[in-house]
Amino acid sequence: MLFAALLFGGVTVTLAPEAKVRGTEIELGAIASVSGDELDAARLRTMRLGYAPAPGFSRLIVQARLRQDLARQFPGLELTVIGADTCRVMPSTSRVLGSAIEAAAQKEVLRLLEGREVEMQLLNKSPDLEVPAGDSAVELRVVLAEGMSKSGPVNVPVRVMVDGGLYRTVWTNWQLALWEEASVPKIEIHTGDVITLEMLERRRVASPGSGPEAALPAALVIGATASRDLPIGRPIREMDVQRPMLVKRGDMLMLEIRSGKVNARVAVTAEQDARAGERIKVTVMSNKRALTARVSSKDLAVIEIGGN
């Protein structure tokens, strides 16, 4: 190699007949030896020649085309390209186990649902994946949207990262079961019935979801009127009942401000109608300050500082 550099001068690129490369892009230094002026040679070794072939495939680098690319990217540099007429490039690979992909998906779902009772059942096994071997270990990333809140089938994407870049996204399929304690009918409740405490019991049930699908706590159900027939054991949702207005606009009530163990009360006026548990605007009677509070009863609204 030293002889070639002395013979031709400048920088000499000697193309190998075949080479194995790591990562997702081919650099010149991985398929050829580069000698001559060390600063120029170092620049040439890191020259990118495009994407590396995927596992199971190869790519052919042609010396004549390489010579043209080098001349275009390094004008004025004295270059000599020798060696093989072509170089067959093949990827170095590593194997990612399907079980590792599944474990990454499951771990992230359980992290997102921490504090809740959850069961996950894998619906389809993930095959092992052959990926390009990078300079660092393959990374599995799972990014899920917040709000996974009810039972049913879920698809969890796992991003397979090679040297920090996305190589492939693998979708894993699960059956999710979320459980919670809820107050549910212990007898059949019919349309028009006013719900009482005696009609309810606490039971472990599959979570119906969040938002309009969420199970109402007993405090919001008792005294409400069933707007449809309610079967035994099914959580009662907002859409299942008609709850009476506890507060009407203009009503005077007490506002309790809670901060840890410290409570303070002031008289306020309701600025809108509200049911139990709803938030309304109130005006402090002494200084006309407007606040937002949660209705607790027909005579009381609450603000919890540092709470919900």
N, C-alpha and C positions, 0 to 999 in steps of 0.2 A: 504493500500500500504506500509506503514511503517512497518507493521507486516510482510509482505512478504519479504521485504528487510532484516529485522532482522533474519527471519527464514532461508532464503536461503543464505544470505551473498553475497558479490560481487555486481553484477548488475542484477536486475530482470526486464525482459521484459514481460509485460502483454498485450497479443494480444486482440484487440477488435473484436467482432463478425462482425461488419461492420463499415465503415468509409467513410467520404467524404473528398476528397483531393483537394487542389488548385494547379494551375500550371500544368506543363507538365511532371513532375517527382514525384515519390512517395518517401518520406523520412520516415524512421522508426517512428519518433516522431509523424507523422500524423495518424498512424494506431495503435499505441501501446503506453502505458505509460511506461516510463523507470525510474527506481529508483535505488538508491544505491550510490556508490561513484560518486560525482557530476561531476568530470572531465571526468570519463569514461562514465557516463550517457550522458553527453553533446555530446561526440563523437558519441555515438550510435544513438542519436536522429537525427543526420544529415546524417546517413548512407542512401545512395540512393538504392532503390530497383527496379529501372527501370522506364520505361515510365508509366505515368498515363493513364488510359483508356480514349478514346475519348468520347465526349458527346454522350449519347445514349447507351454506352457500360459499362461493369463493368469488374473487374479483381479479381481473387480469390488468396489470399495469404495463403499458407498452413503452419501451424506452424512447422511441421517437417522439411520442406524445409528451412524455415526461420532459424531454429536452426542450420542447417548445414552451411548456409551462414554466420551466425554470428561467428560460431566457426572458419571458414576458414579465415575470414577477421580480427578477433581479437584473434589470438592464444595466449594462456596463460592467457586470461582474464576469471575470474570466472563468468560464465553466467548461468542464469536460465530463461527459457522461459515458461510462463504459460498463462492461459487465454483460449480464444476460439481456437478450433482446426483449424478453417479457418476464414479468414476475407474477407468479400465481400467489395471491394473498388469501389466507384463510384465517378465520378468527380463533383466538384462544377463548375457551368457554368455561363457564362454571355452572353448576346446577343449583337451582332454587327449588327446594322441596315444596310440594303442594301443601303439605301439613304446616310449613312455616308461613305460607301465605294465609292459610285459614286462621292460624293462631294470631297473626297480626290483625286481621279483621275482627276477630272475636275480642281481643284485648281492647281495641279502640271503642267498640260498642259498649263493653262493660264499663270502661272508663267514663264514657259519656253518660251512662245510666247509673253511675255510682250512687249508692244509697237507696236504690230501688230493687225490689225483688224481680229478677229476670231469669228466664230460661232461653237458651239458644240451641236450635237443632239445625245442623248442616243438611241442606237439601241435596247438593251435588258436590262430590269430591273434586278438588282442584288437582289437575295433573302437575307433575314436576315440570319445571320450565328451564330450558337451556338458554343461557344469556351470555353475552360477551363478557369475558373476564376483564375487569377494570383495574385501575391502579389501587383502588380501595374496595372494601367489601361491599357487596350489593346491599342497598338499603330498601326497606319496605315501608312505604308511607301510606297512611289511611287518613283521609280528610272527609269527615262526615258533617252534614248540616245539623245544627242544633234542632231540637224539637222532635226527636224520635220518641214517641210517647204512647204508642198503642201496639197491641198484639197484631201479628200478621206476618206475611212474607216481607223480607227486606233484602235489598241488593246492596252489598258493601264493596266499593271499589278499592283495590289495593294497587298503588303505584309502585312499579319495580324501577328503582333508580340505579343507574350505572354511572359511577363517577359524578354524581350530582345531577345527571340529566335523566329525563324520563325515557325509559326504554319501552315499557309496555304497561298498560293498565289491565289487571286481571279482576274480573267481577266474581265475587263469592255470593252464594245464595243461601239464605237462612230463613227459618221459621222462628219468629220472635214471640215469646209469651211474657207479658208484663202482668204482675199481680199487685193488688193493693187491698187494704181493708176499707170497706165501704158500708154505709147503711143502705140496706136493700129491703124490699117488701118481703115479709114472711108469710103474708097472705095475698091473695089476688086483690089488687086495687082497681076499681072500675072508674071509667070516665065520670068526672063530676064529684068523686069522693074527696072530702077534705082529709088530708093525711095527718095522722096522729102518731105519737111516739110508739103506741102499742102495735101499730101496723109494721114496724121496722125491726130489723136485727142487724148486728154487725157480722159481716161474712167476708172471707177471702175470695176475691173475684178477679177475673181477667180485667185489666185496665181498659176502659172504653176509649181512652185517648185524652186529649187536652182541648182547651177552648170550649166550643158548644157541646163537644162529645164528653167532656169531663163529668165525673160523678159529683153530684151536689152533696155537701155535708148535711148531716141530719138537721143542723140548726136552720138551714135554708129550705129544707123540705117540709118540716113540721108546720102545719097551718096552710100549706099550699094546696091548691085544687088540682087533681089529676086531669090533664087535658087529653089523655088517652088511657086505654087499659094498660096497667102495669103488671107484668108477670112476676111471680115469686123469684127472688134471687138475682134479678137484673138491676144493675145500678141505675139510679134515677138521674136523668140529665135535665138541663135547663129547658129543653124543648118538650119534656114530658109533663111539665106542670105549669100552672099559672100561679105566680106568687103575688100575694097582696101588697099594695103600696103601704109601707109603714110610715113614710114621711111625705108630706106634701109641701109644695113651695109656699113659703111664708110661715111654716110651722117654727115654733121656738123649741130648741132642744139644747142639751148640754153637750159640749165638746170636751172630750177627755184626751189630753196629750200625754202620751206615755213615753218615757225615756229610761229604760232599765227599770229600777225600782221606784223611780220618781214619777208621780202622776200629778197633773194639774187640770183643773176644770174651769171652763168659762162658758157663758151663755152665748149662743149663736142663733142665727136665723137661716133656715134652709132656703137655698136659691133654686131648687128644683125638686121634682118628685123622685122618690127612690124606694127600692125594695131592700130587704135585709141583705147586707153584704156588698151593696153597690156603693160606688164612690160618687159624692156630690160636692158641689161648691156650697160653702157656708160663709156667712159674714159674722165676724165677732161684733157683738152688740155694743161693746164699750168703745172700740176704736175704728169700727167699720172695715177692719182688715179682712180681705178675702182669702180663704183657705180651701183646700180639698181634703175631705175626710171620708172614712168608710162608715156606713150606717150599721150600727150594732143592734139597736132596737128603736121603737118609735120615739123614745125620749133621749137617745144617746148616739152620738157619732164619735169616732175614734181616729186619732192620728198616732201612729207608732213611729217614733224617730229611731232609725237604725233597724227597723223591721219592715214588714210588708204592709 
